[in-house]
Amino acid sequence: MNVLITAANSAEAYQLKSKLSAWSILLGDYHELPEIMVKSGKMIRLPNPKSVSYMHEMLTLCLDKKIDTLYVLREEEAVLLKESEQLFTEYGINIVYQT
């Protein structure tokens, strides 16, 4: 199972990561991230929810990274992703809202 947790620069993301037992857990954020963590592949930059194509950018990212489950920790991301939840489900991506 490949998991993506949003809000990588929050304590909640690390707490959730420690509770999950997945094959691969990625942390991502659209807020600024330490460059060393991005370059090492431990974190990824996510699309900004203010982008008009946010939902499509997130779907593409999830498909490219073979994400099975997306944990959404920020309200602004959750509001937008709820609108496209059916589309993500059709591609086999489960969205879990932790807001």
PyMOL commands that set and color helices and strands:
alter all, ss='L'
color gray80, all
select helices_A, chain A and resi 11-19+35-40+54-64+75-83+85-90
alter helices_A, ss='H'
color red, helices_A
select strands_A, chain A and resi 2-5+24-29+43-45+69-72+94-97
alter strands_A, ss='S'
color yellow, strands_A
deselect
rebuild
show_as cartoon
